[in-house]
């Protein structure tokens, strides 16, 4: 029975939960189970003689002789496949991989590079092409060189959307000393993009990955809004990673795609594509292990935004447009259904939705996108205007377009517009202010972002009980909790929405607050025993921006310096919200209630972070200093980039927001201006356990191991679940890649390299250790490593942050 004092504490805790007040900091747990969350009986046993203790250890060989860890730099690429009318974001999916030779018989594993006389060959399973009956991109005409015609070689959208990005000699960031604008080689314009290839020339059909050295790779340039600041260096690939950049991938398999592109339906989408990477020798011959080629799979997620559900037929956007006298989108639908017997209803609606969007834009912002629209034309239905590239007016950091309007835009007058990210999100947050679940959290994120499932049978929006809207965009979870819906980008997929994830979570004070106040509460705000997880706006919110502003870290791993991330919730609330509980809740868990729309406010009123401090030298020349310099005037991202700081480190969520150090990103500055010194880098640029990318062991953001698994029929993303099992020691554990994948381990799953130390008997403390280890630490002798990261410190992290 609970004691009177215990009951009183319980009542206080429940009252705090009900009020939305921050909970007190969680007390340190008394102990924990030091055993691993998996069995080792499927691994090959081996006897290891320890050099320090001279004892013979019972150990297990690593799961695989080699490991290829495959990921993608984003969690889901939302992209259209019919670019005939407009391009919001260009087709762009990348392979990223790291290869490891495992440390058998107690030896250290090795991260492989071209210096090891190896190459990585990539291909996609059953997906070798796009243009044709999967995509219209190269066949869409557009005036690339600005000469007033669309008949020159290379006049197509695939070349047009990239021509603001340039190099001088190579993708290694070489700038000649005598550089000039005339010497620039513009992607697409001067360097045409081959059909079914990415902007770097890598083919979708397969080939060899490039290797990014210690300074990163795939380096291109662009110009900023500041006339004096040119040749802005964009490092697209993190250091020590193999990659194939920007592939024009679709969600359609070769074997399933029959007929013309006009026949595509919802049931053709399979968004979690299987990427495959093989290890080859320098001659191009597959390297064998146990008589088989070394080959692993990963996930390349790609899907289409759900514009079609609201902006065609009886969708909400279509109805509002029709009430305002807009009817061209209906003529568009009628044309396709009347003239092409093989036109699916989905494709007719897709074309109709594109015209609806352009018609609304022309009406609201006096643009002229449809001035030559011909509802009876058999091709090029927008006339000399050509397809509309949103980034021609809206700055967009994702595509490297920092200027607004974009130089070289053709077909229509351009103007300086708001960043693409804030324009789209603020508009939808306003118009869809009533698209909320019972808790008041917007469902529009998941409704707009892709919601297709890998199982085609689940892609019927009417019959799938988990689909968040019907096929016209009507909210199916207004009286329920969107977190039990799902499909696509995030919900019902990621580790953050997986109710079966088990501690330890390694949470800091704010992470504990989210666990108790959000994840373990239902739509009525009542505590529940099983986690519901987070939703999009629990990470993409104002609190994330505010925490970034406070960071000025000397050491991001130990969090030495200035930061709020290691503070208690009450101190964070006082700092970012002036102590106001309601304001803090609007930042941390925005809900649309009583006419108050913090999601709209977040996007519409966003101010970019400080990019640099600008000063002048004695000769009067411009001198740019770091953001935290003590001299000069602050220059914001807004001043330099038409995309503000959206999708850069300043505006993106951080692991460090909720997770205790050392479960945090790398220190920024290496990939400036994408990240900043003394701040946290983006997750996709971050490393731990030496030079291993965080994504190599945890997978790409939004699809983190363990993804939610509910069986073959109901699981959104089987691909990523199957990828996790490649590294699993027991065929069941599908969590982050563990030590046993690459190391010889003892009976606790701890590398035998740590034999004779306190770490050897504590799996979870050793997990803390590997996250402490940053680039260069993997080369340290064990004694020096333990002096730098002593066991008591790691054990304390486990005790304080278990859940």
Secondary structure by P-SEA (a helix, b strand, c coil): cccaaaaaaaaaaaaaaaaccccccccccccccccccccccccbbbbbbbcccccccccccccccbbbbbbcccccccccccccccccccbbbbbbbccccccccbbbbbbccccccbbbbbbcccccccccccccccccccccccccccccccccaaaaaccccccccccccccccccccccccccccccccccccccccccccccbbbbbcccccccccccccccccccccccccccccccccccccccccccccccccccccccccccbbbbbbbbbcccccccccccccbbbbbbbbbbbcccccccccccaaaaaaaaacccaaaaaaaaaaaccccccaaaaaaaaaaaaaaaaaaaacccccccccccccccccccccccccccccbbbcccccccccccccccccccccccaaaaaaaaaaaaaccccccccccccccccccccccccccccccccccccccccccccccccccccccccccccccccccccccccccccaaaaaaaccccccccccccccccccccccccccaaaaaaaaaccccccccccccccccccaaaaaaacccccaaaaaaaccccccccccaaaaacccccccccbbbbccccccbbbbccccccccccccccccccccccccccccccccccccccccccccccccccccccccccccccccccccccccccccccccccccccccccccaaaaaaaacccccccccccccccccccccccccccccccccccccaaaaaaaaaacccccccccaaaaaaaccaaaaaaaaaaccc
